[in-house]
Amino acid sequence: MTRILAVSGVAFGVALVFTPIAMVVATRTGVVDRPGPLKTQAAPVPYLGGVAVFLAMLVGAALGHPSVVFPLTGAVMLGVLDDRLDLPAPVRLVGQAAVGVAVALVVPNKIGGVWGGILVVLVVLVLMNGVNFLDGLDALAAGVVTIAAVAFAVVLHAGPRDVAVAVAAALSAFLLYNRPPARIYLGDAGAYLLGAALALLLCWAWAPGTRSPVSVVSLVIVAVPVAEVVFAVVRRVRGRQSITSGDRRHPYDLLVARGWPRGGVALLYIGAEIVFAAAAVGASKAHTLAGPVVDVAVTAAVMVSLAAAYGALSPEPRAPV
């Protein structure tokens, strides 16, 4: 408990101090998110919040598992470049795949070998983009990942727990500045960083020696960002669009379009993540796989049903010719 308090306290303090510094640096260097057709804000908002979160997360990484510094650094550097230069989609995907290779080298998994490495790279690609897709409303992505990190801190142990605690604590401080109306955004740097962090925690849940119920329920903990990617791919394929193209048909966009307040939608997502995470933590104590498998199936069914009901699986309506 003393170690957890020390890691969380330092991570929280570092994020609390460096987030406003990142705001100033981003504003002065022009690394800001400007209003546009796919944006929700009316005025420019500084990026680089992810850099402050990264510095805070290094506490847990350094104490718990120093080797994870490499994939986390790669993720945040790729995001900073994307924030600054708006990298083409193929370049982003190659960079994310490189982060995935780094994660595969750092954390062994139960599958092992080449196929295990390929699976890890795919997981990293999905989660980095999933968190990026979630980062469309103030506090949404940071709030969801905070709850997911807390859940991982409960089901994991030793070094991986330290990293999860650092992620949760750093984001808790960042949310003081990112809550509506946000004064700073995670940016691609933060979204990619958090996606890579979730991938690391998920891989630890599937590391050799981890109880199988913990491995299975870890899929529920990351279900929200994974679902964002699955839904986006489905509707873009159905609409014969590039899967890398942007749109405003994420479930949270559709709720806002129906009149929900943006802050309320973010809280709804965070509340859903709390329910999923609590169910996952409870199922992780099971002695058989029946409970965890049912938890995964129910979570998937609920999310797909809600997405279909609200139109998140349908492509953007085409303008009349």
N, C-alpha and C positions, 0 to 999 in steps of 0.2 A: 504493500500500500504506500509506503514511503517513497518508493521509486516512482510509482504512478503519479503521486502528487508532485514530485520534483519535475518529472518530464512534462506534465500538463501545465504546471505553473510557469516554467521557463518558456515553453512553446507559446502559451497565451501571452506572456509578457513581451516576447520578441515580436509577435504579430501585432500586438497593440501599439508598439512603438514604431515599427517599420511600415505599417500600412499608410499612415499619413505622410511619411517620407516618400513612399512610392507614389502617392497622389501628386505631390509637388513635382517629382522628377518626371512623371508621365505628362503632366500639363506643360512643363517647360520644354520638353523634347517633342511635343506633338503626338505622343502615343495615346491618343484618345479615340473613343468610339463616337463617331458623328452620326447624327440622325440620318435615316435612310428608309427605303421601302420595307426592309426587313428588320427595322429597329423599332423599339417601343418608346425611347426617350425623345424629348423635344430639344434637348441641348447636349453638347458634347460632354462625355463623362470619361475621366481618366482610366486607362487600363493599368496594367502592372500590379494589380492586387495579388496576382499569383506569385509574383516575385517575393513579396512580403510573406506570404503563406509558405513559400519554399524555404526561406531562411528560418522560419519557425519550425518547420518540419524536420530540418536538419538535426535538431536536438534529439528527437526520437530515433532518427536514422543512425546518428553517430553512436548513441548509447545502445540501441537494440540490435542493429544489423548494419554496420558501416558500408557494406558493399552496395546497399540500395541507393547510395548517393549517386552512383553512376547513371542508372536509368532515370532517376528523378531529375538529375541535372540535364540529361539529354532531353527530357520532356519539356522542361521549362525553357530551355534554350530554343527549342523548335517553336514553342509558342510565342516567345518574344519576337523571333524572326517573322512569324506569321502576323503578329499584331502590327509590326512595323512595315513589312513589305507585302503583305497579303499574298502569300505564297500560292502558286498554282496547286490544284488538288493532287496531281501526281507526285509533286515534290513533298507535300504534306504526308501523303500515304507512305512514301518511301521512308521519310523521317520517323513516322510512327512505327513502321515495321522494324526500323533499327532499334527503337526503344524496346520493342517487343523481344528482339533478340537479346538485348541486355538483361531484360527481366528473366528470360529463359535461362540465361547463364548464371543468374544470381540465386534463383529459387528452383530447386529440383521439384518435379511433380511425379505423381504416381504412375503416369503413363511412361515417361522417360523416352530416351532416344529421339530420333528425328521427328516422329509423329507427335511426341509430347512437346517438342520445341515449336513445331508448326502450330499446334493448338494454342500454345501460350501467345504466340505472335498474333493470332486471330483474336484472342481474348483482349489483348492490349489495344488492337485496332478498334474493337467494338466499344470498349469502355472509354478510351480517349475521345472517340467521337460521340459516344452516348452522353458523357458529361458536357461536352461542348454543345450538343443539341439542347440539353437541359438549361444551359446558361442563357435563357431568353427572357427571364424576369428577375427583378431584384430579389436576392436572397434565395432563389429557387435551387440552383445547383449547389451552392455552399451549404444550404440547410439540409438538403437530401444527403449529401456526402458526409456531413457531420454525424447524422444519425447512423448511417451505414458504418462509419468508423467506430462509433461507440459500440455497435453490435459486434464488429470484428474484435474490439478490445475485450469483449466479454467471452467470446468463443475461442480466441487464440491465447497463446501463452508466451512468456519470455520475450525475446527480441521482437517478434512480430507484434505482440501486444504493445510494446513501447512505441512502435511506429504508428499503430492505430490510435493510441492515446495522443500522440503528438499531432496527428492529422486533425482529430476532433477538437483539441484545445486551440490549435492555430486558427481553425475555421470559426470557432466560437468567438474569438477576438475579432476576426475579419468581419463577421456578421454585424458587429456594432457599426461598421462603416458601410456595409453592403445592404443593410435593411432598407426597405422603401422609405423615402426616395434615396436610392443608392448614391453615395458620393464617390464611389470607385467600383470598378468591375474587376472580376477575376481576369478577364481577357483570355485569349487563347493560351497564354502561358499558364494561367491558373487552371483552365479547363483540362488542358493536356496533362498538367501535373497531377490533378486529382484523379483523372482517369488512370494514369500510370500507377498512382498510389493504390487505388481500388484493385487494379490488376495484381499488384504485388500481394495485397492482403488476400485476394481470392486464391492466388497460387499457393500461398502458405496454407490456406485451408485445404488444399489438395496435395500438400507435401507428404512424402512417405512418413508413416507413423501417425498421421492425423486420423482421428476416429472418423469412420465413414459417415455417420450422421452429421458431423460438423461439415464435412466436405459437401454433402448434398444441400444442406440448408444455406450454405454460403451463396448458392445460386439465387436464393430468395433475397438475400441482403443487397445484391447488385441488380435486382430485377428491374428497377425503375429506369436507370440509364440504358440497360440492355433493350428494354421495350421501346425506348425512344428511337433507337437505331432500327430495330425490326419494323416498327410502324412506318418510319420514313422510307425504308427500302421498299416495303410493300406498296405504299401509295405512289412512289415515284416510278416503280416498274409498271404499275397499273396505268399510270398516266403517260407512259412512254417518255419519261424524262430521265436525264442523267441522275444516277443515285448521289452524285456529288453536288447537285443543284440545291439551292436553298428554297424554302417555302415557309408559309405561315399557317401550316395545318398541323402543327404539333398539338397534342391534346390541350396544353395550357393556352395556346393561341385561340383554340376554338371556344374554350370556356370564357376567355376574355371577350371574344366577339359576341358571346351570348349575354354579356352584361355583367359578368363576375368582376369584382375589383381585382386588380393585379396582385395586391398583397394577399387577398383571400385565396387566390389560386395557388400562390406559393405556399401558403399555410396548408392548403388541402394536400398538396404534394408531400410536404414534410410530414403531415399527419398520416398519410398513407404509408410513407416509409417507416414511420414509428410502428404502425400496425404490422407491416411485413417483417420488420426487424425483430419485434417482440415475439412474433410467431416463430421466427427462425431460431431465436435464442432458446425458446421453450422446446422446440423440436430437436434441437441439438443435444439435449439431455437424454434422448431416447436410446434404448439398447438395441433396437432393430431399425431397419431402414423404412419401415412402413410409414411411420409418422412423417419423417422428412420428405419422402417421395410424395405423399398426399399434400404436404405443405407447398411443394413446388408446383404440383398440378393445379391446386386451387388458386394459387397466386397467378399463374399463367392464364387460367380460365377467366378470372376476374378482370385482369388487365386487358385481355383481348376483347372481352365482352363490352367493357366500358369504351374502349377505343373505337370499336365498330359502331356502338350506339351514338357516339358523338361525332363520327365521321372522320376520325383520325387515320383510317385506312383508305379513305377515298382521295383521289388526286385533286389537285387544284382545278376548279371549274375553268374551262377554256373560255376566253372572251369570244363573243360572237363575231364572226367574220363579216 
